[in-house]
Amino acid sequence: MAAIGIPTAVIQICLSVASSLTNIAAKPLPNADEIIAAYGVVQRLILIGCYVVMGFMQGYQPVAAYAFGAKMEDRFHQSVRFALKGALLLTVAVEAVYILLSSQLILLFNQNPVIVDYGKWLLISQVALYPAFGLCYMMTITFQTIGASKYGLFLSVIRQGLFYVPFILCLPKLFGIFGIYASQPAADVLTVLVCVCSIKAMKRIASERMASQTGEAGR
C-alpha cells in the first residue's frame, strides 16, 4: 500500500512546492502582487483538471492490476492502450477549454483587468502541453502496477519536481514574466520525452514479469 500511495502523495507535494516556488519567483517582478494573485486563480483551475485526470487513472489502475496479477497479458496491454488514449483525450479536452475560455474563467474569480491579463497567459502557459501530465501520471500508475515502484516514484517527481523547479528558479531571473510563462512548457517537453522513452521498457518489464509468474505457477 505504501509503494502504491507514496508516488501519488509525491505528485501532490510537488504541485504544492511548484506553486510556492512560482510565487517566490514572481515576487521580484514588476506587478508582483497582480501576478501572484493571477497565479493563485490559475492554480485552482489547474487542480480541477488534475483531479479529472487522476480520477480516470484511479479507475484504470485496478483494471490493469487485475490483468497483470491474473497474467492476462493481452488484457493488460489493451488496458494500457485504452488509458493512454483516454488520458490524451481528457487532457486535450481540458487544454482546449482552458485556452479558449481563459479570460472568462479568470473573470469568474477576479475582475481586475491586469490580473485577468496575467491570469490568461499564465493559464495558457500551464496547459500548453497539458497532455504531459496525463502521460506522466498514467506511466506512474502503470509502473506501480507492475511492481516497478521505484521507477514509478521517479516518474512522479520529474514533471513538477526534477524539471519544473530548475526552470522556475532560473528562467524568471533571465526573462522576467516570460520566464514564468515558459517554465511549465519547458518542463512538460522533457517530461514527455522521458515518458515516451519509458513506454517500451514498461511493456517489456510487464511481459517478463507475467511470463515469470506463469512459469512459477506451472512449477
N, C-alpha and C positions, 0 to 999 in steps of 0.2 A: 504493500500500500504506500509506503514511503517513497519507493522508487518511482511509482506512478504519479504520486501527488507533488513531489518536490519540483519537477520541471514546470508544472502549471503554476505553482507558487512563485517560482523564479521569474516567469514571464510577468506576473503581476508586479513583483518587486522592481523588475527592470523598467516597466512602464512608469512606475512612480519615480524612480531615480531619474529617468529621462525627462520627465516633466519638471522635476526640481532643477536639473541642470539647465534646461531651456530657460527657465525663469532667471537663473543666475546669469546666463549668457546675455539675456536681454537687458539686464539691469543697467549696464554702462551705456546703452544706446540712446540716441535721442527718442523722445516719446516712449520711454521705457514703461511708464505706467499703462499707457494705452496698449502697448504690445503685450505686456503681461496679462492685462485684462482680456484681450482678444484670445490669447493662447489658452486661458482658463476656459473660455467658452468652447474653443476648438477641442480641447481635451474631453469635455463632456460629450460632445458629438462623436468623437473618435471611439470612446468607450462603448457607445451604443453599437457601433459597427463591429467592434471586437467581440462583444457579447453574442451577437448574431452568429458570427463565425465559430466562436468557442462552443456555443450550444449545438451547432451542427456537428462539430467534431466529437463532442461528448456522446452523441448518438452513434457516430461512426465507430468509436473505439470498441464497444462491446461486440459489435458485429465482426470486426477484424480479429479481435482477441479470441472469439469463439471459433472462427475458421482456422486461426493459427493453432489453437490448442487441440482442435479436432483433426489437425493435419490435412485440412481440405485446401490444398494449395491453389487450385483454380478459383475457389470461392474467395480465398484471401486476396489474391491479386485482382480479382474482379471488384472487391470492396475498395481496394486501394485506388483503382482507376476511377471508380464512382466518387470517392472522396476528393480526388484531385480535380475532377470536373466540377463537382459541387462547390468546392472551395473557390475555384476560379470564377464560377458564375456568381456566387454570393458576393465576393469581393469586388468584382467588376460592377455589379449592380449597386453596391454601396458607394463605390467610387463615382459612378455616373450621377447618382442622386446628389452626393455631396458637392460635386463640381458644378453641376447645372443649377443647383439651388443654394450655392454657397452664401451669397449675400442674404437671401431670405432666411436661411437657417440662423445666421448670426443675429439678424434682426429680432428673432424670437427671444433672444437673451439680452440684447443691448441695442439701443437706437442711436448711440453716438456714432456719427459718420466716420470719424477717424478709427474707432475701434472696429467698425464694420469693415472698413477697407483693409486694415491689417488682418482681421479675422478671416476675411475672404481668401486672401493669398496664403495665410497660414493653413487653412483647411485644405485648399487645393494642393499645397505642397505636401501635406501629411498623407494625402490619399493618392498622389500622382502615380505611385507604384504600389497601391494597396494590396494587389494580389500576392505580394511578397509575404505579407502577414499570414494570409491563408495557407500558402505553401509551406512556410516555416512551421506553423502550428500543426499542420497536417503531418509533416515529416517528424516532428517531435513526438506526436501521439503514436505514430507508426513504429518508430524505433523503440519507444517504451513497450509497445505491444509485443514485439518480437524478442524482448529481453535484453536489448542493447540500450539499457537505461543511461549509461554514461554518455553515449553519443546523443541520446535524446536530451540530456541535461545541457550538453554543449550547444545544441541547436536552439534550446530555449533561451540561451544567453546572447546569441550572436546579433540579433536584429537591434534590440534596444540597449544592449549592453556593450558587447565587443565592438560593434561597428558604429552605432549612433553616438556613443559617448565621446570618442575622439573627435568626430566631426563637429559636434555641438560645442566642444571646448575650443576648437581651433578656427573653424570657418567664420563665426561671427566676429572674431577679432580681426580677421583679414578682410571680410566683405560686408560687415555690418548686418543689417536686417536680411540682406540676400543670403548671407551665410546661414541664418536660421532657416530660411526657406529651402536651402539646398541640402541641409543636413540629413533629413529623413529620406529623400530620394536617393542620395548617395549611399546611405546605409542599406536601403532596400535593394539597390543594384547588386551589392556584394552578397546580401542575403540570398537573393535568387540564384546567383552563381554557385554558392555553397550548396544550396538545397538541390539544385538540378544535378550537380556533380555527385550528390549522395543517393540519388534515386536508384541507380544500378546496384550500388553496394547494399542498399536496403533490400532490394529484391533478392539479391544473391544470399545474403545472410538469412533471410526468412526461408528461402527454399532449402538451404543447407540444414538449418535447424529443424525444419519439418521433416526432412529426409532422415536425419539422425534420430529423431524421435520415433519415426516409423520403424527404423532398424532396431532400436532398443525394444520397442513393443513386440517386434517379431521374435526377438530372442527370449 
